Amino acid sequence: MSRKCSPCQVGQIVQITHGRDAGRFSVVVHVIDERFVLLADGSKRKFDLPKRKNVQHLKLFNYISPEVHNSIRETGRVTNGKLRYALTKFVNEHVTKKGEPFNGKGRCN
């Protein structure tokens, strides 16, 4: 029986589509299995208390933060400041329009 690989990777930026945090951006800090991941954003969800989330409730972006990915791979941890930096960098480069402030809740259109 072949096993399906998870579509998520550590350091990948995602947007939550279901639940209380719908619309918020987060970073995948751990892949539990092909169905569940742990998410953190460095502000509301710290690295020490990540949120377990079903992959079906996420919008996946084809972007992996090299800072977060390398830090977790090398030390097994990442600072909350690095998570906030990665999210802000992603949103400023790929999501927001010029002159529009980023408040942690953004739209991808």
C-alpha positions in Angstrom: 0.0 0.0 0.0 1.6 3.3 -1.0 1.5 6.2 1.4 0.7 9.7 0.3 3.1 12.5 1.1 1.9 15.5 2.9 1.4 18.5 0.8 2.8 20.7 3.6 6.5 21.3 4.5 8.1 22.8 7.5 8.5 26.6 7.0 5.6 26.8 4.5 3.3 29.8 4.7 -0.4 29.0 4.9 -3.7 30.9 5.4 -6.3 29.4 7.7 -9.7 29.0 6.0 -11.8 27.5 8.7 -12.3 28.2 12.4 -11.8 31.1 14.7 -8.5 32.1 13.1 -9.9 32.1 9.5 -8.1 34.6 7.3 -4.9 34.6 9.4 -1.5 33.6 8.0 0.7 31.1 9.8 3.8 29.0 9.3 4.0 25.2 9.4 6.4 24.3 12.2 5.8 20.6 12.3 4.1 18.0 10.0 2.3 15.4 12.1 1.2 13.2 9.2 -0.4 13.7 5.7 -3.5 15.1 7.4 -2.4 17.3 10.3 0.2 20.0 10.9 1.2 22.3 13.7 1.0 26.1 13.0 2.5 29.1 14.7 2.6 32.8 13.9 4.9 34.1 16.6 2.4 36.5 18.1 -1.0 34.9 18.9 0.3 31.3 18.4 3.8 31.0 19.8 6.3 28.3 18.7 6.0 26.6 22.2 2.2 26.3 21.9 1.4 25.7 18.2 -2.1 25.0 16.8 -2.9 21.6 15.4 -4.8 22.0 12.2 -6.2 19.8 9.4 -4.6 20.4 6.1 -8.0 20.6 4.4 -8.7 23.8 6.5 -5.7 25.6 5.1 -4.9 27.5 1.9 -1.4 26.4 1.0 1.0 28.9 -0.7 3.9 27.7 -2.8 6.4 29.6 -0.5 8.7 28.1 2.1 10.5 30.6 4.4 14.2 29.7 4.2 14.8 31.3 7.6 12.2 29.2 9.4 13.0 26.0 7.5 16.7 26.2 8.1 16.3 27.1 11.8 14.0 24.2 12.6 16.1 21.8 10.6 19.4 22.8 12.3 18.2 23.4 15.9 14.7 21.9 16.1 13.4 25.4 17.1 12.6 28.8 15.7 12.2 32.1 17.5 8.8 33.8 17.5 10.5 36.9 16.1 11.7 34.9 13.1 8.1 33.6 12.6 6.7 37.1 12.6 9.5 38.3 10.3 8.8 35.5 7.8 5.1 36.2 7.8 5.5 40.0 7.4 8.0 39.5 4.6 5.7 37.1 2.7 2.6 39.3 3.1 4.5 42.5 2.1 5.9 40.8 -1.0 3.0 38.7 -2.2 -0.3 39.7 -0.6 -0.7 43.4 0.3 -1.0 46.3 -2.2 1.3 49.2 -2.0 0.6 51.5 0.9 -1.9 49.1 2.6 -0.9 48.2 6.2 -0.6 44.6 7.3 -2.5 43.8 10.5 -2.0 40.0 10.6 -5.2 39.4 8.8 -4.9 39.6 5.0 -6.6 38.5 1.9 -4.9 36.8 -1.0 -6.7 38.5 -3.9 
